[in-house]
Amino acid sequence: MTLPKTLADDVARNLVMVAQFLDEDPEAAYGHAKVALRLASRVGAVREAAGFAAYGVAKYAEALAEFRAARRMSGSSHLWPVMADCERGLGRPERALAMAGEPEVTRLDKAGQVEMRLVAAGARRDMGQAEAAVVTLQSPELASTSSQPWTARLRYAYADALLAVGREQEAREWFARTLEADQAGATDASDRLAELDGVTFIDALDDSSQEENAADDGRAAADRDDRDDRDADERELDAADDQADEDWPVPGTSTAGADEDTDEADEEDRTEAEDRPSAAVDSEQPTDTAVTELPAPDGGATTEERVDAEGAVTDTERGVASAG
């Protein structure tokens, strides 16, 4: 309201962008805060927005300076817990713990007091006082069964503190209670609970997972191709064997014809043997000529049948030539 209309609109637009990008893109939020700060550095809301933007990008000294300026301009103590947390960010947990005992804490609302308790417990852990951090978080707000905007964060911090001191079973219980109160998903209580239970989640959109899946798919495809190639080779061999069976015997050399020719030759041999005069031929007989006396057809002369070693038969006349 202290700025001219046109300037006020420009500053307001930048503050809206700070609020919009603060969680999703802190660097963009910080850029818009710097523009608003250049346009209206004497406005408390601008200094506060600049402080949160600097806090979002871990510029703790700059954030603390802006918060102090905003507190002087507004006279409000609601920034006291985040100012103490900036002291932690600057590596001064003792100063943050001292701020937790200042009178300004009593002027905070319930949410501010819970926030201050969270900062104090964090400072204890920064100082290596893990057991003291557990005690710091034990409060009526922690034991309350009502669900408040800060309930999930308080339970989560307590579960994490218990885990830091080795009280794993209790930590698991409080992570589960955190999950019940965290309807907006502001914490990673579900992941912490799964980790304690030994459950591992894999991001399906992760590049390394996709590469592994692609490699597995490639190996599976290669195995399938190898099996297909082997099957194709076996089918080709089977087809070749079947074709060979169909082509046997070679055309023009049929075994049936050969058998018939053989049978005919045997029949001719048997016929010729029957036409020749009967003779006892022993394949094991000596090569000398065997002579058998046969009566001549006219009763006068005899015919000498000679059977030589090769089975040839010759007739030799004795006296009168044989007829027949």
MARLUM-177292 format. One record per residue (C-alpha): residue in one letter; x, y, z. Coordinates in steps of 0.001 Angstrom, whole numbers. Last residue first. Layout:
N
+------+---------+---------+---------+
! rest !       X !       Y !       Z !
+------+---------+---------+---------+
!    A !       X !       Y !       Z !
...
+------+---------+---------+---------+
***
This chain:
324
+------+---------+---------+---------+
! rest !       X !       Y !       Z !
+------+---------+---------+---------+
!    G !   21471 ! -136067 !  -81928 !
!    A !   23470 ! -138623 !  -83658 !
!    S !   26778 ! -139908 !  -82416 !
!    A !   29619 ! -140370 !  -84883 !
!    V !   30698 ! -144075 !  -85237 !
!    G !   33922 ! -145422 !  -83711 !
!    R !   34507 ! -143396 !  -80625 !
!    E !   33294 ! -139858 !  -81267 !
!    T !   34261 ! -137054 !  -78953 !
!    D !   31563 ! -134842 !  -77356 !
!    T !   32528 ! -131642 !  -75555 !
!    V !   30850 ! -129981 !  -72435 !
!    A !   32226 ! -126679 !  -70960 !
!    G !   32097 ! -126527 !  -67102 !
!    E !   35233 ! -124401 !  -66683 !
!    A !   37255 ! -127312 !  -65236 !
!    D !   36513 ! -129555 !  -68175 !
!    V !   33597 ! -131843 !  -68548 !
!    R !   34105 ! -134401 !  -71162 !
!    E !   31322 ! -136510 !  -72417 !
!    E !   32600 ! -139487 !  -74317 !
!    T !   30104 ! -140858 !  -76690 !
!    T !   29872 ! -144491 !  -77265 !
!    A !   29413 ! -146311 !  -80588 !
!    G !   27011 ! -148903 !  -81669 !
!    G !   23696 ! -148569 !  -79796 !
!    D !   22279 ! -146127 !  -82276 !
!    P !   21983 ! -143377 !  -79679 !
!    A !   25457 ! -144076 !  -78391 !
!    P !   25749 ! -145309 !  -74846 !
!    L !   27412 ! -142888 !  -72493 !
!    E !   30916 ! -143299 !  -71011 !
!    T !   31820 ! -140542 !  -68566 !
!    V !   35160 ! -138816 !  -68572 !
!    A !   36302 ! -136199 !  -66031 !
!    T !   38997 ! -133792 !  -67205 !
!    D !   41541 ! -132661 !  -64614 !
!    T !   40888 ! -129265 !  -62907 !
!    P !   40041 ! -131012 !  -59672 !
!    Q !   36440 ! -130891 !  -58416 !
!    E !   35509 ! -128159 !  -55837 !
!    S !   32906 ! -126571 !  -57986 !
!    D !   31356 ! -129942 !  -58463 !
!    V !   29647 ! -130475 !  -61725 !
!    A !   27303 ! -133384 !  -62133 !
!    A !   26188 ! -133342 !  -65635 !
!    S !   22859 ! -133055 !  -67346 !
!    P !   23045 ! -132289 !  -71003 !
!    R !   22478 ! -128559 !  -71696 !
!    D !   18940 ! -127282 !  -72227 !
!    E !   18307 ! -127220 !  -68433 !
!    A !   21370 ! -125084 !  -67878 !
!    E !   20282 ! -122705 !  -70579 !
!    T !   16865 ! -122347 !  -68917 !
!    R !   18413 ! -121764 !  -65458 !
!    D !   20705 ! -119090 !  -66847 !
!    E !   17779 ! -117435 !  -68581 !
!    E !   15767 ! -117416 !  -65333 !
!    D !   18711 ! -115920 !  -63445 !
!    A !   19026 ! -113178 !  -66028 !
!    E !   15286 ! -112462 !  -65783 !
!    D !   15468 ! -112280 !  -61980 !
!    T !   18408 ! -109899 !  -62167 !
!    D !   16585 ! -107713 !  -64640 !
!    E !   13515 ! -107678 !  -62360 !
!    D !   15646 ! -106793 !  -59361 !
!    A !   17294 ! -103998 !  -61288 !
!    G !   13925 ! -102727 !  -62371 !
!    A !   12706 ! -102644 !  -58751 !
!    T !   15935 ! -100995 !  -57683 !
!    S !   15210 !  -98143 !  -60039 !
!    T !   18284 !  -96853 !  -61784 !
!    G !   16753 !  -94538 !  -64394 !
!    P !   15850 !  -91893 !  -61755 !
!    V !   18151 !  -92163 !  -58708 !
!    P !   16752 !  -94479 !  -56068 !
!    W !   16121 !  -92517 !  -53854 !
!    D !   14701 !  -89055 !  -54618 !
!    E !   11936 !  -89284 !  -51953 !
!    D !   14352 !  -90395 !  -49248 !
!    A !   16726 !  -87587 !  -50204 !
!    Q !   13867 !  -85100 !  -50048 !
!    D !   12968 !  -86248 !  -46529 !
!    D !   16601 !  -85964 !  -45424 !
!    A !   16856 !  -82465 !  -46898 !
!    A !   13616 !  -81421 !  -45181 !
!    D !   14911 !  -82732 !  -41840 !
!    L !   18180 !  -80842 !  -42309 !
!    E !   16305 !  -77638 !  -43194 !
!    R !   14024 !  -78033 !  -40164 !
!    E !   17034 !  -78532 !  -37911 !
!    D !   18679 !  -75415 !  -39299 !
!    A !   15463 !  -73414 !  -38783 !
!    D !   15173 !  -74662 !  -35195 !
!    R !   18773 !  -73664 !  -34511 !
!    D !   18191 !  -70224 !  -36011 !
!    D !   14982 !  -69770 !  -33993 !
!    R !   16780 !  -70775 !  -30797 !
!    D !   19579 !  -68304 !  -31519 !
!    D !   17044 !  -65560 !  -32289 !
!    R !   15211 !  -66259 !  -29015 !
!    D !   18470 !  -66076 !  -27093 !
!    A !   19312 !  -62773 !  -28789 !
!    A !   15865 !  -61410 !  -27896 !
!    A !   16343 !  -62417 !  -24252 !
!    R !   19768 !  -60784 !  -24190 !
!    G !   18356 !  -57593 !  -25705 !
!    D !   15447 !  -57562 !  -23247 !
!    D !   17878 !  -57939 !  -20358 !
!    A !   20007 !  -55114 !  -21749 !
!    A !   16915 !  -52931 !  -22177 !
!    N !   15871 !  -53675 !  -18592 !
!    E !   19340 !  -52763 !  -17376 !
!    E !   19307 !  -49570 !  -19412 !
!    Q !   15832 !  -48670 !  -18133 !
!    S !   16954 !  -49249 !  -14570 !
!    S !   19996 !  -47035 !  -15134 !
!    D !   17808 !  -44299 !  -16617 !
!    D !   15369 !  -44243 !  -13672 !
!    L !   11743 !  -44064 !  -14786 !
!    A !   10779 !  -47369 !  -13137 !
!    D !   12283 !  -46177 !   -9866 !
!    I !   13163 !  -49250 !   -7860 !
!    F !   11895 !  -49650 !   -4274 !
!    T !   13699 !  -51779 !   -1685 !
!    V !   11947 !  -53363 !    1302 !
!    G !   14066 !  -54339 !    4308 !
!    D !   11453 !  -53395 !    6914 !
!    L !   13575 !  -50493 !    8147 !
!    E !   13947 !  -49284 !    4576 !
!    A !   10200 !  -49574 !    4038 !
!    L !    9588 !  -47323 !    7049 !
!    R !   12107 !  -44780 !    5802 !
!    D !   10491 !  -44802 !    2364 !
!    S !    7002 !  -44347 !    3818 !
!    A !    8216 !  -41572 !    6118 !
!    D !    9535 !  -39534 !    3188 !
!    T !    7902 !  -36357 !    4479 !
!    A !    5442 !  -33789 !    3074 !
!    G !    3198 !  -36492 !    1625 !
!    A !      26 !  -34425 !    2010 !
!    Q !   -1700 !  -36962 !    4286 !
!    D !    1252 !  -37132 !    6636 !
!    A !    -578 !  -37991 !    9876 !
!    E !    -731 !  -41757 !    9365 !
!    L !    2740 !  -41827 !    7835 !
!    T !    4123 !  -40123 !   10910 !
!    R !    2585 !  -42818 !   13081 !
!    A !    4389 !  -45446 !   10989 !
!    F !    7643 !  -43495 !   11306 !
!    W !    6967 !  -43401 !   15036 !
!    E !    6638 !  -47175 !   15312 !
!    R !    9738 !  -47764 !   13218 !
!    A !   11729 !  -45429 !   15432 !
!    E !   10573 !  -47346 !   18499 !
!    Q !   11879 !  -50575 !   16978 !
!    E !   15130 !  -48945 !   15891 !
!    R !   16213 !  -47399 !   19167 !
!    G !   19807 !  -47056 !   17995 !
!    V !   20452 !  -43471 !   19091 !
!    A !   20095 !  -42046 !   15550 !
!    L !   16950 !  -44116 !   15003 !
!    L !   15281 !  -42388 !   17933 !
!    A !   16196 !  -38972 !   16494 !
!    D !   14706 !  -39941 !   13126 !
!    A !   11481 !  -41072 !   14777 !
!    Y !   11291 !  -37792 !   16743 !
!    A !   11886 !  -35697 !   13623 !
!    Y !    9158 !  -37618 !   11771 !
!    R !    6709 !  -37180 !   14627 !
!    L !    7276 !  -33421 !   14658 !
!    R !    7034 !  -33123 !   10872 !
!    A !    3790 !  -35104 !   10749 !
!    T !    2138 !  -33110 !   13539 !
!    W !    3019 !  -29632 !   12168 !
!    P !    -142 !  -29047 !   10166 !
!    Q !   -2182 !  -30504 !   13033 !
!    S !   -3686 !  -33949 !   13549 !
!    S !   -4944 !  -34625 !   17072 !
!    T !   -3529 !  -37609 !   18923 !
!    S !   -1292 !  -35453 !   21110 !
!    A !    1838 !  -37090 !   22507 !
!    L !    4157 !  -35057 !   20289 !
!    E !    2365 !  -31795 !   21135 !
!    P !    2625 !  -32604 !   24822 !
!    S !    6421 !  -32737 !   24459 !
!    Q !    9300 !  -35131 !   23865 !
!    L !   11301 !  -33440 !   21110 !
!    T !   13973 !  -32098 !   23471 !
!    V !   14423 !  -35551 !   25068 !
!    V !   15312 !  -37147 !   21731 !
!    A !   17730 !  -34309 !   20942 !
!    A !   19389 !  -34801 !   24334 !
!    E !   20094 !  -38423 !   23373 !
!    A !   21717 !  -37291 !   20127 !
!    Q !   24015 !  -34681 !   21697 !
!    G !   26671 !  -34532 !   18990 !
!    M !   26546 !  -30713 !   18668 !
!    D !   24692 !  -30916 !   15373 !
!    R !   22285 !  -33312 !   17105 !
!    R !   21524 !  -30744 !   19751 !
!    A !   21060 !  -28051 !   17104 !
!    G !   18526 !  -30258 !   15342 !
!    A !   16617 !  -30670 !   18581 !
!    A !   16583 !  -26873 !   19034 !
!    V !   15314 !  -26350 !   15474 !
!    L !   12497 !  -28847 !   15995 !
!    R !   11563 !  -27195 !   19292 !
!    M !   11435 !  -23794 !   17563 !
!    E !    9083 !  -25208 !   14934 !
!    V !    6825 !  -26593 !   17669 !
!    Q !    6802 !  -23140 !   19295 !
!    G !    5984 !  -21463 !   15990 !
!    A !    3063 !  -23857 !   15335 !
!    K !    1697 !  -23189 !   18819 !
!    D !    1936 !  -19406 !   18457 !
!    L !    5167 !  -17580 !   19252 !
!    R !    5359 !  -14928 !   21986 !
!    T !    6953 !  -17371 !   24435 !
!    V !    9755 !  -18013 !   21967 !
!    E !   10687 !  -14304 !   21904 !
!    P !   11687 !  -14641 !   25555 !
!    E !   14957 !  -16395 !   24527 !
!    G !   15657 !  -20059 !   25355 !
!    A !   15507 !  -21380 !   21787 !
!    M !   17801 !  -18502 !   20760 !
!    A !   20548 !  -20086 !   22865 !
!    L !   20200 !  -23349 !   20951 !
!    A !   20576 !  -21506 !   17659 !
!    R !   23645 !  -19714 !   19011 !
!    E !   25180 !  -23042 !   20011 !
!    P !   24346 !  -24543 !   16606 !
!    R !   26647 !  -22039 !   14844 !
!    G !   27634 !  -23731 !   11576 !
!    L !   26093 !  -21098 !    9285 !
!    G !   23175 !  -23425 !    8599 !
!    R !   22575 !  -23728 !   12327 !
!    E !   22425 !  -19933 !   12612 !
!    C !   19959 !  -19978 !    9712 !
!    D !   17855 !  -22375 !   11810 !
!    A !   17700 !  -19773 !   14551 !
!    M !   16393 !  -17208 !   12035 !
!    V !   13826 !  -19792 !   10920 !
!    P !   12628 !  -20154 !   14518 !
!    W !   12439 !  -16346 !   15148 !
!    L !   10509 !  -15454 !   11986 !
!    H !    7170 !  -15293 !   13840 !
!    S !    8584 !  -12644 !   16200 !
!    S !    6818 !   -9632 !   14659 !
!    G !    8014 !   -6014 !   14913 !
!    S !    7164 !   -5552 !   11215 !
!    M !   10107 !   -3446 !   10025 !
!    R !   12633 !   -4781 !   12543 !
!    R !   11517 !   -8352 !   11866 !
!    A !   11817 !   -7851 !    8098 !
!    A !   15369 !   -6524 !    8496 !
!    R !   16331 !   -9469 !   10713 !
!    F !   14825 !  -11887 !    8209 !
!    E !   16748 !  -10271 !    5340 !
!    A !   20068 !  -10494 !    7199 !
!    L !   19413 !  -14117 !    8136 !
!    A !   18629 !  -15005 !    4525 !
!    E !   21854 !  -13403 !    3287 !
!    A !   23889 !  -15356 !    5854 !
!    Y !   21997 !  -18561 !    5068 !
!    K !   22402 !  -18606 !    1296 !
!    A !   21192 !  -22236 !    1186 !
!    V !   19135 !  -21811 !   -2015 !
!    G !   15798 !  -21965 !    -153 !
!    Y !   17100 !  -19675 !    2621 !
!    A !   17786 !  -16989 !      -6 !
!    A !   14176 !  -17258 !   -1215 !
!    F !   12867 !  -17220 !    2348 !
!    G !   14833 !  -14039 !    3133 !
!    A !   13767 !  -12334 !     -93 !
!    A !   10144 !  -13040 !     801 !
!    E !   10709 !  -11499 !    4245 !
!    R !   12410 !   -8434 !    2779 !
!    V !    9530 !   -7964 !     294 !
!    A !    6926 !   -8322 !    3033 !
!    G !    8757 !   -5679 !    5114 !
!    V !    8710 !   -3055 !    2323 !
!    R !   11753 !    -775 !    2238 !
!    S !   13574 !   -2787 !    -445 !
!    A !   10878 !   -2112 !   -3037 !
!    L !   12037 !   -2384 !   -6660 !
!    R !   15458 !   -3976 !   -6062 !
!    L !   13946 !   -6397 !   -3530 !
!    A !   11235 !   -7373 !   -5994 !
!    V !   13846 !   -8180 !   -8626 !
!    K !   15987 !  -10112 !   -6106 !
!    A !   12931 !  -12094 !   -5042 !
!    H !   12209 !  -13031 !   -8665 !
!    G !   15720 !  -14471 !   -9017 !
!    Y !   15481 !  -16347 !   -5707 !
!    A !   12238 !  -17988 !   -6801 !
!    A !   13904 !  -19116 !  -10029 !
!    E !   16772 !  -20628 !   -8002 !
!    P !   14356 !  -22304 !   -5607 !
!    D !   12547 !  -24197 !   -8405 !
!    E !    9775 !  -26467 !   -7106 !
!    D !    9501 !  -25374 !   -3473 !
!    L !    9944 !  -21592 !   -3805 !
!    F !    8673 !  -21426 !   -7391 !
!    Q !    5058 !  -20327 !   -6763 !
!    A !    5758 !  -18210 !   -3691 !
!    V !    8556 !  -16326 !   -5440 !
!    M !    6371 !  -15946 !   -8544 !
!    V !    3660 !  -14298 !   -6442 !
!    L !    6277 !  -11963 !   -4978 !
!    N !    7364 !  -10995 !   -8500 !
!    R !    3802 !  -10160 !   -9493 !
!    A !    3313 !   -8138 !   -6318 !
!    V !    6407 !   -6017 !   -7028 !
!    D !    5201 !   -5169 !  -10531 !
!    D !    1675 !   -4376 !   -9305 !
!    A !    2995 !   -2153 !   -6495 !
!    L !    5146 !    -264 !   -8986 !
!    T !    2122 !     506 !  -11167 !
!    K !     -41 !    1536 !   -8183 !
!    P !    2554 !    3666 !   -6400 !
!    L !    3969 !    2007 !   -3283 !
!    T !    2981 !    2377 !     398 !
!    M !       0 !       0 !       0 !
+------+---------+---------+---------+
***
